[in-house]
Amino acid sequence: MKKRIKVRKFNREKTQRNALMRELARCLFLRKKIKTTEAKAKSLAGFSQKLITRAKKGDLASRRILLKLFSSRVVKKLIEEIAPQYKDRKGGYTRIIKLNPRKSDGAKIAIIELVE
């Protein structure tokens, strides 16, 4: 019986899961829209929203924390372009749109995008 599963494991070790989330978030911040599986999109939504909230502060400490995760190019775009868009918004920076299942393996597919 499944009860209150907090973390989706994606059949990966912790370091691999962290790398997956960082890479998906990097692609989301650079392209503003990505197509992935529904489970990964749901996990990415929470992960990326915490990062955007951190970037909204814009202070030196926040910049250093983000630089541990991403390159300077991604951090600059996140702090200077993406975070100011959500200055008056308290949360809900992403939108998940469900698509038809993938033909090859039947995996549920979704598009995750930043809300304008």
C-alpha positions as CSV (number, residue, x, y, z in Angstrom):
1,M,0.0,0.0,0.0
2,K,1.5,3.3,-1.1
3,K,1.4,6.0,1.5
4,R,2.5,9.6,1.2
5,I,5.4,9.2,-1.2
6,K,7.4,12.4,-0.9
7,V,10.1,11.9,-3.6
8,R,9.8,10.3,-7.0
9,K,12.9,8.2,-7.4
10,F,12.8,7.6,-11.2
11,N,14.8,4.4,-10.6
12,R,17.9,6.4,-10.0
13,E,20.3,7.1,-7.1
14,K,20.1,10.4,-5.2
15,T,23.0,12.0,-7.1
16,Q,21.5,11.0,-10.5
17,R,18.1,12.3,-9.5
18,N,19.6,15.6,-8.5
19,A,21.5,15.8,-11.8
20,L,18.3,15.1,-13.7
21,M,16.4,17.8,-11.9
22,R,19.2,20.3,-12.4
23,E,19.4,19.6,-16.1
24,L,15.7,19.7,-16.6
25,A,15.5,23.0,-14.7
26,R,18.4,24.4,-16.8
27,C,16.6,23.5,-20.0
28,L,13.3,25.0,-18.7
29,F,15.0,28.3,-17.7
30,L,16.8,28.6,-21.1
31,R,13.9,27.5,-23.3
32,K,10.9,28.4,-21.1
33,K,9.1,25.3,-22.3
34,I,10.1,21.6,-22.4
35,K,8.5,18.3,-23.2
36,T,9.0,15.4,-20.8
37,T,7.2,12.7,-18.9
38,E,4.4,13.7,-16.6
39,A,6.1,12.4,-13.5
40,K,9.3,14.3,-14.3
41,A,7.3,17.5,-15.0
42,K,5.5,17.3,-11.7
43,S,8.8,16.9,-9.8
44,L,10.4,19.6,-11.8
45,A,7.6,22.1,-11.1
46,G,8.3,22.1,-7.3
47,F,12.1,22.1,-7.8
48,S,12.0,25.0,-10.3
49,Q,9.5,27.1,-8.3
50,K,11.8,27.0,-5.3
51,L,14.7,28.2,-7.5
52,I,12.7,31.1,-9.0
53,T,11.6,32.2,-5.5
54,R,15.3,32.2,-4.5
55,A,16.2,34.2,-7.6
56,K,13.5,36.8,-6.8
57,K,15.5,37.9,-3.8
58,G,18.4,38.7,-6.1
59,D,21.0,39.2,-3.3
60,L,24.5,37.9,-3.2
61,A,23.7,34.9,-1.1
62,S,21.0,33.8,-3.5
63,R,23.3,34.2,-6.5
64,R,25.9,32.1,-4.8
65,I,23.5,29.3,-4.0
66,L,22.2,29.3,-7.6
67,L,25.8,29.3,-8.9
68,K,26.4,26.0,-7.1
69,L,23.7,24.4,-9.2
70,F,23.9,26.2,-12.6
71,S,26.4,28.0,-14.8
72,S,26.7,31.7,-14.7
73,R,24.8,32.1,-18.0
74,V,21.7,30.3,-16.5
75,V,21.9,32.2,-13.2
76,K,22.2,35.5,-15.0
77,K,19.1,34.8,-17.1
78,L,17.2,33.5,-14.1
79,I,17.9,36.6,-11.9
80,E,17.8,39.3,-14.6
81,E,15.1,38.1,-16.9
82,I,12.8,35.4,-15.4
83,A,12.6,36.5,-11.7
84,P,11.5,40.1,-12.4
85,Q,8.5,38.8,-14.4
86,Y,7.2,37.2,-11.2
87,K,7.9,40.1,-8.9
88,D,4.2,40.5,-7.9
89,R,3.4,36.7,-8.0
90,K,3.7,34.6,-4.9
91,G,3.9,31.2,-6.5
92,G,2.7,29.1,-9.4
93,Y,5.4,30.0,-11.9
94,T,5.0,26.8,-14.0
95,R,2.1,25.2,-16.0
96,I,1.9,21.5,-16.9
97,I,-0.1,20.6,-20.0
98,K,-0.8,16.9,-20.4
99,L,-0.4,15.3,-23.9
100,N,-1.2,12.0,-25.4
101,P,0.9,9.0,-24.3
102,R,4.2,8.3,-26.2
103,K,3.7,5.6,-28.9
104,S,6.8,3.6,-28.2
105,D,6.3,2.8,-24.6
106,G,3.0,4.4,-23.6
107,A,4.6,6.8,-21.1
108,K,2.4,9.8,-20.2
109,I,3.9,12.9,-21.7
110,A,3.5,16.5,-20.6
111,I,4.7,20.0,-21.5
112,I,6.0,22.1,-18.6
113,E,6.3,25.8,-19.3
114,L,6.9,29.1,-17.4
115,V,3.8,31.1,-16.9
116,E,3.9,34.5,-18.6
